[in-house]
Every structure is written in C-alpha cells, then in structure tokens.
C-alpha cells in the first residue's frame, strides 16, 4: 500500500471497499475517533495494539510512548515469550546465556523445540563448522521430523508438552550413573540434594509412556549428554507454547546445571540473550509517563477483549478505538472466530498502519501506508546473537508511506500529547539513548549501518560469577509466586505438569502449528515467492492415523474442536508421529477453502504463571470433507 485509505464498503471485503484519501484526512479521522472515545468512555477505551512485525526499537516501541502519555490501555505482550521467559527466569534469574558463536566449540549440540534450518541460519552455520572440525554430534528434540531433525545423529520425537518429563528422566540417569557434577552443583545451585531425591522416581520407565519415547531412547540421550559436558542446549520457544510451557522450560534449563556444562567453552545453554542489552529506552517508550494504575490487557486475548468479556476488561470500559502497528491479529491471534467477531463491531473504530492490505487492514476504518526497514532509521537487538545493530534508511519511502515514528509524532501533535520523545527524529532518539547509556563515543555515527558486540565475556555469559537471583544461585526450587499469587499449583521442582488440553474420544489428536521455511508468522505470506514455494496450507498426519479414520484416499478434511472448524488439504507423512496433526506456517485465513485459518482452533487461554499463548496445545477431531 502506498497511500492512505478510508473504508467506504463492508468490513473484510478487500481493497474495493476502500477509497484513497489524503494523509491530512486520515489523521483527522483517526484523531477524532481517539478523542471521541477518550472523552466519552475514558482513555482506557483506546487500545494501541502492536507487536514485532517491525523489530526495531524506535519504529516498534514508539507506540508505547503515545500510550503512556495519553493514559491508554496498556498491553501485556504474551504472543511470543511470556511462558518461555518465566520458565527460564525462575531458574537462571536473568535473561542471557552463552554466545551462539560457541556452537563451533561444542561437542554436542542439542536443539530442543526449534527448527534452525527454517529459522536460525547462524545456528546451522556454526554447527556445520563444529561438525567439520570437531565431529560434533546433533540431537534434536521435536514432535515431528523437521528439516533439522533429518540432519541429527539422534532425534527424540516426543509428544507435545512432555518436555518436562523427558528432562526429569534424563537428570535421573545423570544422578544414577554418577554423571552429575556435585562440586559445581554445590557452588552454583540452591538445593541439588533435594533435586536428586525428587528425581529418584522420575525414571526413564516413568517418562516413556508420558513422552511416547522408549526407555532405550531416553537412556541413549542421557548417556550422550552426560558423557559430553561440553554440550550446548539451544532452546527454542516452540516447546513452551503449551499450558505447561513455563514448567517445561524450567525443567529443561536444569540439565546443564547437573553436568556442570556451564564451566566449559561451548557448554551451557542459550534460550535468549536479549537481557544483555544495557541501553536506557525510557525516552523511546515514555516510561517517565507510565501510570501503573492503568489496566493491562492481554495481547493474546484480543478476541475476548474486543467481544467485551468482563474478566478481560477488568471492570474498565469496553475498547472503542484500536490503533494497530506491526501486527496482523486477524491471522496471528488465537481463537480467530472471536477475533473476527470483535473486529466486526460497528461501534469499534479501527486504524491500521500497515505495509500490505492484510486481513486485519481489511477490517479497518482507516488504513495508513507504512515504510519497511530499508526506508527508515532504526536500531535492533536479537535473542539469538549478541550484536546490537543500527541502520539508516537506504532508499526513500515508496509513494506516500510514512514510518511508524513519524505517524506517532503526527498523532501526538494533534492529540496534544506532550513528551520530548515526540519532538526528536529517529536518529536523535538512537543517539540520545546511546549517549545516556555510555556508548556514543564507541560507535561510528557517520556510517550507514554498524553494530556493537554486547557479549559480556566468558565468565558473565557462563554465570561463573553467579546467576541472576539475589543469592547468585540457579534455582531448582521454582518460586512461581513472583508472577502472581495464583500460581501455587505449579510444580516447585522440575516435573511433568499435566494441565494440557485433554485428549478425548471426541478430540483424539493433538495439533501443532510450527513455522514454515518461507513464512515468518504472517510476514511474507503476501509474497508470491513464498506462496509459490509452499503452494497451499496442508495438514500432515501419520498414514496409520489416516487409515484408522478411513481417510487414506481423502485429499481434504475438516479439523475442529469447540472453538470452530477449518477445511484443509491432508497428506500422509511418516515424519509425523501417530496421534499428531502438523500444519506448518501461519497462512492467511483466506488461503484455506472456507477462509478459516489454523488459529480458529487454537485457544486464547492465559497459561500460568503470567499468561502466554498456547499455540501448540490444541486437541482436535479430523473428519472427511
């Protein structure tokens, strides 16, 4: 899209429902609606809604500054890392791990809950170096045989949501076989004796029926892991997107503690290194104007929120105006039917700032054309590497496209929102942040792009000076009450916590929705190259299941549960374990025969301890079309 649009036809009917307008008209319409909502229902009736379609700190996070200055409803960002963060932090106390470059130095790479062939080029590059130079082995733990698993020396095809059971059984073997590093445990962990005692009953025989693995597979992995203390755990987010996801992450993160792997170059674990960034972002996000009493709305529950569920609104006003940047909730958010119902409200004003006419943009009253990363200045950090990157625009914006930052500035001006951050350019915000953080003299500001390596050095990255808790120790004993008092039921020690969506006679299959190679969530699914490579959405099932259901000669099926149903092409695939349905990629709803996408089936339940999307914890039935 290259110019502003106003909807003049029915919602959700495509570009023909819109007419071209000027930027002045578009901003006037938006500002009027935001003011009208605030004056009639209070500022919390406005919800600025965003996420990570744009990853830069300036363009992505400036919407927070507008939110805080105006007193609009806040956002609890739970789509991605809510559960994985909680599970890692309850043990390690800080969000960092070893540098991914150390994969080149490891003897054993364990990819747990990720598919780096599709999603992490740097991991595969470093592993190939290690394989060539050190004969490094690869273990992949994933419910189906991914492209990464096909390269593995050992693939453990466990049932979704049973990672905690596997981790406990592996630790049981490590203690049983004398492979635990007691000297390291005594120095760096809170209560290893209690952990060993707790795990005595968590044997491979106990874990086998839970995980679907054999006892010998669990013993083999435990022996391989225990005999290679220079082992690197690369932990993905996927295995935490379950109702027990946080406890699974905590259990898995305990493994390198038991072997003392953190002591070695190439040893330990990497979940995320986003916690190493030392920069002061208060001006970017407007933290100085944050009112802690303003309600926080759960991003993943946008459907129930827009539909007016009382518990989600927390006694506050209904959402009457929503301003969206960097995300496509009609496709991305769970419980699509509820999301669409909420967006269909006639009394809801919707403004979407977007690069493409997404399905969310089709529901908008006003659509604003957005720049892409080549057309604006910004700075970037990452979870999977240690570099902070700064890049200036390399081409001018196409047509009338404007950056997120500029649009936020223009809205702030008309809304009379006062903050110094609204008066500065992107570059002034970046250099101001660097100066306040003590970095301005260290970087060549005249360059078009540059990077800063934020690696803290071996001792810090390997926690040899202590972990992030006050006592400096890794906590096997998890204090989930840090995230709220409603979490007492969560396991205090690593365990399998059976709170998953229940299988039943009516819903005998588990559905997972992992990333496809040519999409990034709903990003790139507008591109013909990606569509041509993937052709159309498909569900994969094991041939045995298709035969049992009498579907071996069927080309299209219905998948469903209490939240709705979808129609999708079906293929037999030996790479999928029995009892599992896999749909790779977050396809547009319109790519499915009935225009109902996969998130029609996923739940918006807020998982403990503090919310988080459970995209891989869904039970379904399968029927002939």
C-alpha positions as CSV (number, residue, x, y, z in Angstrom):
1,X,0.0,0.0,0.0
2,X,1.3,3.4,-0.9
3,X,-1.4,5.9,0.1
4,X,-4.0,6.3,3.0
5,X,-7.3,4.7,2.6
6,X,-10.8,5.1,4.1
7,X,-13.3,2.3,4.2
8,X,-16.5,3.0,2.4
9,X,-17.8,-0.6,1.9
10,X,-18.4,-3.6,4.2
11,X,-15.6,-4.8,6.5
12,X,-13.4,-7.6,5.4
13,X,-14.2,-7.4,1.7
14,X,-10.9,-6.3,0.3
15,X,-9.4,-3.3,-1.4
16,X,-12.5,-2.4,-3.3
17,X,-14.2,-1.4,0.0
18,X,-11.7,1.5,0.3
19,X,-11.2,4.8,-1.3
20,X,-8.0,6.9,-1.4
21,X,-7.8,9.9,0.9
22,X,-5.1,12.4,1.9
23,X,-2.8,12.0,4.9
24,X,-4.5,15.1,6.5
25,X,-7.9,13.4,6.2
26,X,-6.6,10.1,7.5
27,X,-5.0,11.7,10.6
28,X,-8.0,13.9,11.2
29,X,-10.4,10.9,11.2
30,X,-8.1,8.9,13.5
31,X,-7.5,11.7,15.9
32,X,-11.2,12.5,16.1
33,X,-12.1,8.9,16.9
34,X,-9.4,8.6,19.6
35,X,-10.5,11.8,21.2
36,X,-14.2,10.9,21.0
37,X,-13.5,7.5,22.6
38,X,-11.4,9.1,25.4
39,X,-13.9,11.8,26.1
40,X,-17.0,9.5,26.1
41,X,-15.6,6.4,27.8
42,X,-12.2,7.4,29.3
43,X,-8.7,7.0,27.8
44,X,-8.6,3.3,28.7
45,X,-11.2,2.7,26.0
46,X,-8.4,3.3,23.5
47,X,-6.0,0.4,22.9
48,X,-2.8,0.8,20.9
49,X,-2.0,-2.7,19.8
50,X,1.3,-3.7,18.3
51,X,4.0,-6.4,18.1
52,X,7.1,-7.5,16.2
53,X,6.3,-7.2,12.5
54,X,8.8,-4.3,12.8
55,X,11.6,-5.3,15.1
56,X,13.5,-2.0,15.5
57,X,13.3,-0.3,18.9
58,X,12.3,3.1,17.5
59,X,9.7,2.1,15.0
60,X,8.2,-0.8,17.0
61,X,8.2,0.7,20.5
62,X,7.3,4.4,20.0
63,X,3.6,3.4,20.2
64,X,4.3,2.8,23.9
65,X,5.3,6.4,24.4
66,X,1.9,7.5,23.0
67,X,0.1,5.0,25.1
68,X,1.8,6.1,28.4
69,X,1.4,9.9,27.7
70,X,-2.3,9.6,26.8
71,X,-3.2,7.0,29.5
72,X,-4.5,4.5,27.0
73,X,-4.9,0.8,28.0
74,X,-1.6,-1.0,28.3
75,X,-0.6,-4.3,26.6
76,X,0.6,-7.5,28.1
77,X,2.7,-8.9,25.2
78,X,2.1,-12.7,25.5
79,X,2.1,-13.9,21.9
80,X,5.8,-14.9,21.9
81,X,7.9,-15.2,25.1
82,X,5.5,-15.0,28.1
83,X,5.9,-18.6,29.0
84,X,9.4,-19.2,27.9
85,X,10.7,-16.1,29.8
86,X,9.0,-17.2,33.0
87,X,10.4,-20.7,32.7
88,X,14.0,-19.5,32.1
89,X,14.0,-16.7,34.6
90,X,12.6,-18.7,37.5
91,X,15.7,-20.8,37.3
92,X,18.5,-18.6,36.0
93,X,17.2,-15.3,37.3
94,X,18.4,-13.3,34.2
95,X,17.7,-13.5,30.5
96,X,21.1,-14.4,29.0
97,X,23.1,-17.5,28.1
98,X,26.1,-18.5,26.1
99,X,27.0,-16.8,22.8
100,X,25.7,-18.7,19.8
101,X,29.2,-18.5,18.3
102,X,30.3,-21.1,20.8
103,X,28.4,-23.7,18.9
104,X,31.6,-24.0,16.9
105,X,33.4,-25.2,20.1
106,X,30.8,-27.7,21.4
107,X,31.0,-31.5,21.3
108,X,27.2,-31.9,21.4
109,X,24.5,-29.6,20.1
110,X,21.0,-30.2,21.4
111,X,18.3,-28.3,19.6
112,X,15.3,-28.5,21.9
113,X,12.0,-27.3,20.5
114,X,13.3,-25.4,17.4
115,X,14.0,-25.9,13.7
116,X,17.0,-23.8,12.9
117,X,17.2,-25.0,9.3
118,X,14.0,-23.0,8.9
119,X,14.5,-20.2,11.4
120,X,18.1,-19.8,12.6
121,X,20.7,-19.7,9.9
122,X,23.5,-18.7,12.3
123,X,23.0,-21.9,14.4
124,X,23.2,-24.2,11.4
125,X,26.3,-22.4,10.1
126,X,28.1,-22.8,13.4
127,X,27.0,-26.4,13.8
128,X,28.4,-27.2,10.3
129,X,31.7,-25.7,11.3
130,X,31.7,-27.8,14.5
131,X,30.7,-31.0,12.7
132,X,33.6,-30.5,10.3
133,X,36.3,-29.5,12.8
134,X,35.2,-31.4,15.9
135,X,32.8,-34.2,14.7
136,X,30.2,-32.5,16.9
137,X,27.0,-34.5,17.3
138,X,23.5,-33.2,16.9
139,X,20.4,-34.2,18.9
140,X,17.0,-32.8,18.0
141,X,14.0,-32.9,20.3
142,X,10.8,-32.2,18.4
143,X,7.4,-33.9,18.0
144,X,7.9,-34.4,14.2
145,X,10.9,-34.9,11.9
146,X,11.8,-31.4,10.9
147,X,14.5,-30.5,8.3
148,X,16.8,-30.0,11.3
149,X,15.9,-33.4,12.7
150,X,16.8,-35.0,9.4
151,X,20.4,-33.9,10.0
152,X,20.5,-35.2,13.6
153,X,22.5,-38.1,15.0
154,X,19.6,-38.7,17.3
155,X,16.0,-37.4,17.0
156,X,13.7,-37.8,20.0
157,X,10.2,-37.5,18.6
158,X,8.3,-36.8,21.9
159,X,4.7,-36.0,22.4
160,X,3.9,-32.2,22.5
161,X,4.0,-30.8,26.0
162,X,6.0,-33.6,27.6
163,X,9.4,-32.0,27.6
164,X,9.5,-31.7,31.4
165,X,9.1,-35.4,31.8
166,X,12.0,-36.1,29.4
167,X,14.2,-33.6,31.2
168,X,13.5,-35.2,34.5
169,X,14.2,-38.7,33.3
170,X,17.5,-37.5,31.8
171,X,18.5,-35.9,35.0
172,X,17.5,-39.1,36.9
173,X,20.0,-41.0,34.7
174,X,22.7,-38.4,35.2
175,X,22.5,-38.7,39.0
176,X,22.1,-42.5,38.9
177,X,25.2,-43.0,36.7
178,X,27.4,-40.6,38.6
179,X,27.5,-38.1,35.8
180,X,26.4,-35.2,38.0
181,X,29.0,-32.6,38.8
182,X,28.4,-32.3,42.6
183,X,31.2,-29.7,43.1
184,X,29.6,-27.4,40.6
185,X,26.1,-28.1,41.9
186,X,27.1,-27.3,45.5
187,X,28.6,-24.0,44.5
188,X,26.0,-22.7,41.9
189,X,22.6,-24.2,42.7
190,X,20.1,-23.8,45.5
191,X,19.4,-27.4,46.7
192,X,20.8,-30.2,44.5
193,X,20.3,-32.9,47.2
194,X,16.6,-32.2,47.2
195,X,16.5,-32.3,43.4
196,X,18.2,-35.7,43.3
197,X,15.8,-37.1,45.9
198,X,12.8,-35.7,44.0
199,X,14.0,-37.3,40.7
200,X,14.5,-40.8,42.1
201,X,11.0,-41.8,40.9
202,X,11.3,-39.9,37.6
203,X,12.9,-42.8,35.8
204,X,13.0,-43.4,32.1
205,X,10.3,-46.0,32.6
206,X,8.1,-43.4,34.2
207,X,8.8,-40.9,31.4
208,X,8.4,-43.3,28.5
209,X,4.6,-43.5,28.4
210,X,4.2,-39.8,29.0
211,X,6.6,-38.8,26.2
212,X,5.9,-41.6,23.8
213,X,9.6,-42.4,23.7
214,X,11.2,-45.7,24.5
215,X,13.2,-46.3,27.6
216,X,16.3,-47.0,25.5
217,X,15.9,-43.7,23.6
218,X,15.8,-41.8,26.9
219,X,18.8,-43.7,28.2
220,X,20.7,-43.2,25.0
221,X,20.2,-39.4,25.1
222,X,21.0,-39.2,28.8
223,X,24.3,-41.2,28.3
224,X,25.2,-39.0,25.3
225,X,24.5,-35.8,27.2
226,X,26.2,-36.9,30.4
227,X,29.4,-38.1,28.6
228,X,29.7,-34.8,26.8
229,X,29.8,-32.0,29.4
230,X,30.9,-29.6,26.7
231,X,27.3,-29.6,25.4
232,X,25.3,-26.7,24.0
233,X,21.5,-26.6,24.6
234,X,19.8,-24.4,22.0
235,X,16.3,-23.9,23.5
236,X,13.5,-22.8,21.2
237,X,10.2,-21.1,22.1
238,X,8.0,-23.7,20.5
239,X,8.0,-26.3,23.3
240,X,6.8,-23.6,25.8
241,X,3.7,-22.7,23.8
242,X,1.6,-25.1,25.9
243,X,-0.3,-24.8,29.2
244,X,2.6,-26.3,31.0
245,X,5.2,-24.5,28.9
246,X,6.9,-22.5,31.7
247,X,7.4,-25.6,33.8
248,X,8.8,-27.4,30.7
249,X,11.3,-24.6,30.1
250,X,12.4,-24.6,33.8
251,X,12.9,-28.4,33.8
252,X,15.0,-28.4,30.6
253,X,17.1,-25.4,31.7
254,X,18.2,-27.5,34.7
255,X,20.1,-30.0,32.5
256,X,23.4,-28.1,32.1
257,X,23.4,-27.4,35.9
258,X,23.5,-31.1,36.7
259,X,26.5,-31.8,34.4
260,X,28.3,-28.5,35.1
261,X,28.3,-27.8,31.3
262,X,28.4,-24.0,32.0
263,X,32.0,-24.3,33.0
264,X,33.2,-25.1,29.5
265,X,33.7,-23.2,26.3
266,X,30.8,-24.4,24.1
267,X,28.9,-25.7,27.1
268,X,25.7,-24.5,28.8
269,X,22.5,-23.2,27.2
270,X,21.1,-20.4,25.1
271,X,17.5,-19.5,25.3
272,X,17.8,-15.7,24.8
273,X,20.4,-13.1,25.1
274,X,18.0,-10.1,24.9
275,X,18.8,-9.5,28.6
276,X,22.4,-8.3,27.9
277,X,21.3,-5.0,26.2
278,X,22.3,-2.2,28.7
279,X,20.5,0.7,27.0
280,X,18.1,3.2,28.6
281,X,14.9,3.0,26.5
282,X,12.9,5.3,28.8
283,X,12.7,8.1,26.3
284,X,11.7,5.8,23.4
285,X,8.9,4.1,25.4
286,X,7.9,7.1,27.6
287,X,8.4,5.2,30.8
288,X,8.6,8.6,32.7
289,X,4.9,9.0,32.0
290,X,3.8,5.4,32.8
291,X,0.8,5.2,35.2
292,X,1.0,1.8,36.9
293,X,-2.7,2.0,37.7
294,X,-3.7,1.9,34.0
295,X,-5.1,-1.6,33.2
296,X,-3.0,-4.1,31.2
297,X,-4.8,-6.1,28.5
298,X,-3.6,-9.5,27.4
299,X,-2.4,-9.3,23.7
300,X,-3.3,-12.9,23.1
301,X,-6.9,-12.4,24.3
302,X,-7.7,-9.7,21.9
303,X,-10.8,-11.7,20.8
304,X,-12.4,-11.9,24.2
305,X,-11.4,-8.3,25.0
306,X,-13.0,-6.9,21.8
307,X,-16.0,-9.0,22.5
308,X,-16.4,-7.4,25.9
309,X,-15.6,-10.4,28.2
310,X,-15.9,-8.8,31.7
311,X,-12.9,-10.6,33.3
312,X,-10.7,-9.4,30.4
313,X,-11.9,-5.8,30.7
314,X,-11.1,-5.9,34.5
315,X,-14.0,-3.6,35.3
316,X,-12.9,-0.9,32.9
317,X,-14.6,0.4,29.8
318,X,-15.0,-1.5,26.5
319,X,-12.5,-0.9,23.8
320,X,-14.0,1.7,21.5
321,X,-10.9,2.5,19.4
322,X,-7.9,0.4,18.5
323,X,-4.8,1.7,16.7
324,X,-2.6,-1.1,15.3
325,X,1.0,-1.2,14.1
326,X,3.3,-4.1,13.3
327,X,0.9,-7.0,13.7
328,X,-2.0,-8.9,12.0
329,X,-4.2,-10.2,14.8
330,X,-7.0,-11.5,12.5
331,X,-4.4,-14.1,11.4
332,X,-1.9,-14.3,14.3
333,X,-4.0,-14.2,17.4
334,X,-5.8,-17.3,18.8
335,X,-9.5,-18.0,18.6
336,X,-10.0,-16.4,15.2
337,X,-13.8,-16.6,15.3
338,X,-13.8,-14.4,18.4
339,X,-11.2,-12.0,17.0
340,X,-13.2,-11.6,13.8
341,X,-16.4,-11.1,15.9
342,X,-14.7,-8.3,17.9
343,X,-13.3,-6.6,14.8
344,X,-16.8,-6.7,13.2
345,X,-18.4,-4.5,15.8
346,X,-19.9,-1.4,14.3
347,X,-19.1,0.7,17.4
348,X,-15.3,0.0,17.2
349,X,-13.1,2.4,15.4
350,X,-10.1,0.7,13.8
351,X,-7.0,2.3,12.4
352,X,-4.2,0.0,10.9
353,X,-0.8,1.3,9.9
354,X,0.5,-1.4,7.5
355,X,2.6,-2.3,4.5
356,X,0.1,-4.6,2.9
357,X,-3.7,-5.0,2.8
358,X,-3.7,-7.7,5.4
359,X,-6.9,-9.3,6.7
360,X,-6.7,-7.0,9.7
361,X,-6.3,-4.0,7.5
362,X,-9.4,-5.1,5.6
363,X,-11.4,-4.6,8.8
364,X,-10.1,-1.1,9.4
365,X,-11.9,2.2,9.1
366,X,-8.6,4.0,8.2
367,X,-5.5,2.3,6.7
368,X,-2.2,4.1,6.7
369,X,0.7,3.0,4.5
370,X,3.9,2.1,6.3
371,X,7.5,2.1,5.4
372,X,9.7,-1.0,5.6
373,X,13.1,-1.5,7.3
374,X,15.0,-0.2,4.2
375,X,13.1,3.1,4.3
376,X,13.6,4.3,7.8
377,X,16.3,4.6,10.5
378,X,16.2,2.2,13.4
379,X,18.2,0.0,15.8
380,X,17.9,-3.7,16.5
381,X,18.7,-6.3,19.1
382,X,18.1,-10.1,19.0
383,X,17.6,-13.1,21.2
384,X,19.9,-15.4,19.3
385,X,23.1,-13.4,19.0
386,X,24.9,-10.7,20.9
387,X,25.0,-7.8,18.4
388,X,23.2,-4.5,18.7
389,X,22.7,-3.2,15.2
390,X,22.0,0.3,13.9
391,X,20.9,1.0,10.4
392,X,20.0,4.2,8.5
393,X,17.5,4.2,5.6
394,X,19.0,3.2,2.3
395,X,16.1,4.1,0.0
396,X,13.3,6.7,0.2
397,X,9.8,5.6,1.1
398,X,7.6,4.4,-1.7
399,X,4.7,6.6,-2.6
400,X,3.2,8.2,0.5
401,X,4.4,5.7,3.0
402,X,5.4,7.0,6.4
403,X,7.3,5.4,9.2
404,X,5.8,4.4,12.5
405,X,7.8,7.0,14.3
406,X,6.5,9.8,12.0
407,X,2.9,8.7,12.4
408,X,3.2,8.5,16.2
409,X,4.7,12.1,16.1
410,X,1.8,13.4,14.0
411,X,-0.9,11.7,16.2
412,X,0.8,13.1,19.3
413,X,0.8,16.6,17.9
414,X,-2.9,16.6,17.1
415,X,-3.7,14.8,20.4
416,X,-1.7,17.4,22.3
417,X,0.5,14.7,23.8
418,X,3.5,16.3,25.4
419,X,6.8,14.5,25.6
420,X,10.3,15.2,24.4
421,X,10.4,12.0,22.5
422,X,7.8,13.2,20.1
423,X,10.0,16.1,19.2
424,X,13.0,14.1,18.1
425,X,13.9,12.3,14.9
426,X,14.6,8.6,14.9
427,X,18.4,9.3,14.8
428,X,18.1,11.7,17.7
429,X,16.4,9.1,19.8
430,X,19.0,6.5,18.9
431,X,22.0,8.7,19.6
432,X,20.4,10.0,22.8
433,X,19.8,6.5,24.1
434,X,23.4,5.6,23.3
435,X,24.8,8.7,25.0
436,X,22.7,8.1,28.2
437,X,24.0,4.5,28.2
438,X,27.7,5.4,27.8
439,X,28.1,4.2,24.2
440,X,28.1,7.2,21.9
441,X,31.9,7.6,21.7
442,X,32.3,3.9,20.8
443,X,30.4,3.9,17.5
444,X,30.9,5.5,14.1
445,X,27.7,7.5,13.8
446,X,28.6,8.7,10.3
447,X,28.2,5.2,8.8
448,X,25.0,3.9,7.2
449,X,25.0,0.9,9.4
450,X,27.1,-0.6,12.2
451,X,26.9,-3.0,15.1
452,X,28.1,-3.3,18.7
453,X,29.0,-6.7,20.1
454,X,27.4,-6.8,23.6
455,X,29.0,-10.1,24.6
456,X,29.8,-9.8,28.4
457,X,32.7,-12.2,28.3
458,X,33.1,-15.8,29.2
459,X,32.6,-15.6,33.0
460,X,29.4,-13.5,32.8
461,X,27.8,-15.4,29.9
462,X,28.6,-18.7,31.6
463,X,27.4,-17.5,35.0
464,X,30.7,-18.2,36.7
465,X,30.2,-15.1,38.8
466,X,26.8,-16.3,39.8
467,X,23.2,-16.4,38.4
468,X,20.7,-13.6,38.4
469,X,19.0,-14.3,41.7
470,X,20.0,-12.4,44.9
471,X,21.8,-15.5,46.2
472,X,23.7,-15.9,43.0
473,X,22.5,-19.4,42.5
474,X,20.4,-21.3,39.9
475,X,17.1,-22.2,41.5
476,X,15.8,-25.8,41.1
477,X,13.2,-24.8,43.6
478,X,10.9,-22.5,41.5
479,X,9.2,-19.6,43.1
480,X,6.3,-19.0,40.7
481,X,4.6,-16.6,43.1
482,X,6.9,-13.9,41.7
483,X,4.5,-13.8,38.8
484,X,1.4,-13.7,41.0
485,X,-0.3,-15.4,43.9
486,X,-2.5,-17.7,41.8
487,X,0.4,-20.0,40.8
488,X,0.7,-22.2,43.9
489,X,-0.4,-25.2,42.0
490,X,2.6,-25.1,39.7
491,X,5.4,-27.7,40.4
492,X,8.0,-26.3,42.8
493,X,10.7,-28.7,41.4
494,X,11.2,-29.9,37.8
495,X,8.4,-32.2,36.8
496,X,5.8,-33.1,34.2
497,X,2.7,-30.9,34.9
498,X,-0.4,-32.4,33.3
499,X,-2.6,-29.4,32.5
500,X,-2.6,-29.8,28.7
501,X,-5.7,-29.6,26.6
502,X,-7.2,-33.1,27.2
503,X,-7.4,-35.7,24.6
504,X,-10.8,-37.5,24.4
505,X,-12.9,-39.8,22.2
506,X,-14.3,-36.7,20.5
507,X,-10.9,-35.0,20.1
508,X,-8.2,-37.7,19.8
509,X,-5.5,-35.7,18.0
510,X,-3.0,-33.0,19.1
511,X,-2.4,-30.2,16.6
512,X,0.8,-28.2,16.4
513,X,1.5,-25.2,14.1
514,X,5.3,-24.8,13.7
515,X,6.9,-22.2,11.4
516,X,7.3,-22.9,7.7
517,X,10.5,-22.2,5.9
518,X,9.2,-19.4,3.7
519,X,7.0,-17.6,6.2
520,X,7.7,-15.6,9.4
521,X,4.4,-15.9,11.2
522,X,2.1,-14.0,8.8
523,X,5.0,-12.0,7.4
524,X,6.0,-13.0,3.8
525,X,2.7,-14.8,3.2
526,X,1.8,-11.8,0.9
527,X,4.8,-12.6,-1.3
528,X,4.3,-14.7,-4.5
529,X,7.8,-16.3,-4.0
530,X,6.8,-17.7,-0.6
531,X,3.4,-18.7,-1.8
532,X,4.9,-20.5,-4.8
533,X,7.4,-22.4,-2.7
534,X,4.7,-23.6,-0.2
535,X,1.8,-23.7,-2.7
536,X,-1.1,-24.0,-0.1
537,X,-1.7,-25.0,3.5
538,X,-1.5,-28.7,4.3
539,X,-2.2,-30.8,7.3
540,X,0.2,-33.8,7.8
541,X,-0.8,-36.9,9.6
542,X,0.8,-40.3,10.1
543,X,-0.5,-42.9,7.5
544,X,-1.6,-45.2,10.3
545,X,-4.0,-42.5,11.6
546,X,-5.4,-41.7,8.2
547,X,-6.1,-45.4,7.7
548,X,-7.7,-45.7,11.1
549,X,-10.0,-42.8,10.3
550,X,-10.8,-44.1,6.8
551,X,-9.1,-41.1,5.3
552,X,-6.3,-42.7,3.3
553,X,-7.8,-41.8,0.0
554,X,-9.1,-38.4,1.0
555,X,-7.4,-35.2,-0.2
556,X,-9.2,-32.7,2.0
557,X,-10.5,-32.9,5.6
558,X,-12.2,-30.9,8.3
559,X,-10.3,-30.3,11.6
560,X,-12.3,-29.0,14.5
561,X,-13.0,-28.5,18.2
562,X,-15.2,-26.5,20.4
563,X,-13.7,-23.2,19.0
564,X,-14.6,-23.9,15.4
565,X,-13.5,-25.9,12.4
566,X,-11.4,-25.5,9.3
567,X,-11.0,-27.1,5.9
568,X,-7.5,-28.1,4.8
569,X,-5.7,-30.4,2.4
570,X,-4.4,-33.6,4.0
571,X,-1.3,-35.5,3.3
572,X,0.1,-38.7,4.8
573,X,3.6,-38.1,6.3
574,X,5.8,-40.7,8.0
575,X,7.7,-37.8,9.7
576,X,4.7,-37.1,11.9
577,X,4.2,-39.3,14.9
578,X,0.8,-41.1,15.4
579,X,-1.8,-39.0,17.2
580,X,-0.4,-35.7,15.9
581,X,-1.5,-33.2,13.2
582,X,1.0,-30.8,11.9
583,X,0.2,-27.6,9.9
584,X,3.4,-25.7,9.1
585,X,3.2,-21.9,8.6
586,X,0.8,-19.2,9.5
587,X,-1.2,-18.9,6.3
588,X,-3.7,-16.2,5.7
589,X,-7.3,-17.3,6.6
590,X,-8.2,-16.7,3.0
591,X,-5.7,-19.3,1.9
592,X,-8.0,-22.0,3.4
593,X,-11.0,-23.3,1.5
594,X,-13.5,-21.9,4.0
595,X,-11.4,-18.8,4.8
596,X,-10.9,-20.1,8.3
597,X,-7.2,-20.4,9.3
598,X,-5.5,-22.6,11.8
599,X,-5.9,-20.1,14.7
600,X,-9.6,-20.8,14.5
601,X,-8.7,-23.9,16.5
602,X,-6.1,-22.6,19.0
603,X,-7.1,-21.3,22.4
604,X,-6.7,-17.9,24.0
605,X,-6.4,-19.4,27.5
606,X,-3.9,-17.5,29.5
607,X,-1.3,-20.1,30.7
608,X,0.3,-19.9,34.1
609,X,2.2,-18.2,35.7
610,X,1.5,-14.9,33.9
611,X,-0.2,-15.5,30.6
612,X,1.1,-16.7,27.3
613,X,-0.2,-18.1,24.1
614,X,-0.7,-21.9,23.9
615,X,-0.5,-22.3,20.1
616,X,0.9,-25.9,20.3
617,X,-1.6,-27.2,22.9
618,X,-4.7,-27.9,20.9
619,X,-6.8,-31.1,20.6
620,X,-8.9,-31.7,17.5
621,X,-11.1,-34.1,15.6
622,X,-10.5,-35.0,12.0
623,X,-13.3,-35.8,9.6
624,X,-13.7,-36.3,5.9
625,X,-14.8,-33.2,4.0
